[in-house]
Amino acid sequence: MPRFLTMIRIDEQHTPAQAPNPEFEQRMGALFEEITKAGVMLDTAGLTPSSDGTRVTWSGGRLSYTDGPFTEGKEVVGGYAILQAKDKAEALEWTKRFLEVHDEHMTVTAELRQIAEG
């Protein structure tokens, strides 16, 4: 079965400072339990802020390093999930359900890409 990478994109400059509400955490926990029991979720995690990151670029035969935060882009990858699904439609359905767990005032974008294998 194909594997898919879901990159969760967030706008760090407009992320709520307070912790998520308990209802949100309960909904997310229930979804993660369901997707794990279904054998679809292989791995998932949130990422530290881009201010803790470093971009490494290879250009002109040299490496350069840029420490975060990365202000040139509005959105950054804030987390990821690796799914194993029968096809892209199934992976999209799980991704849709993940986004729908979020509160209405939140803005979260998910980019789904199939992992090239073999």
N, C-alpha and C positions, 0 to 999 in steps of 0.2 A: 504494500500500500504506500502511496506517496506521502511524503512529509511536507509540511508547510511551516513557514516562519511568519508569525504575526508580529509586526513591530508596532508598538503602541506609541503614538506620537502625542505629545502634550505641549502646551505653551507654558513654559516654566515661569514666565513673567506674570501669568494670570492664574497660577495654581493656588487654590485656597490654602492658607497657612494652618488652619485648624485640621485636626484629624477627621477622617471620614466618620459619618454618623453610624451608630450601631446597626441600623436597618440596612444600610448599604453594605456593611461588612458581612451581615448575615446573608444577604442576597448573593454576594460574591462567593462566600464560602459554600453555599448550597450549589451554585453553578460549578465551582471547581470540584466539588465532590462528585457531581453528576458526570462531568466530562472526564474525570479520572477513572471512575467506575466503568465508563463506556470504552475505556482503552484508547481514547483519542489524545489526551494531554500527555505529552512526553516530558515537558519541562516548561516552567514559567518562572519569571522573577521580575521585580521592579529594579530599576537602575538608580544609582546615586545621581544627584544633580550634575548637570554638565560642568558646573564650576569645579567639580572634583576630577574631571576628565582631561585627557590630553589627546589631541589629534596628531597622528604621525603621517607625514606626506612624503612620498618619493617623487621627485621631479628633477629633471636635468641631471640625473645621476647622483643626487644628494638627498639626504633625509632632512626634514625640518619638523620641528615640534611646536605645537600651539597649545598652550594650556587654556582650559575653559575659564569662564563660561564662553560659549560660542554665540556671540550676538548677531552674527550675520544671518542667522536663520531664526524665524519666529518659533518654529516647532523643533523639538528635539525628541529622540527616542527615549521614552521614560520607562519602558519595560518591553518584555517580549514573551512569546509563547511558541513552543514547538509542538505542532499537532500532527498526528498521523490519522489521515482520513481516507475514505474510499475514493474521494475525488474532490475537486475544488468546490463544488456545490456544497458538500457536507462541511468542509472547512469554513466556507463563508457563512453557513448557518450558525456554527458555533461562535464565529467572530461576531456576527450580528447579535446573538444572545449575550455575549460578553458586553458589548456596547450598551445594550438596552438595560443592563443592570445598573448603570450609572444614573445619578440624579439628573433631572432636566436642566439644572443650571450649569452642569459640567460640559465641557467641550473636549472630547477625546476622539482621536482619529486612529484607525487601525489600518495598516498596510499589510495585505496578505500576499505572500510570494511562495511559490512552490520551490522546494530545495532541489537543485539539480543533482542527480545521483547517477552514478555509473558512467 
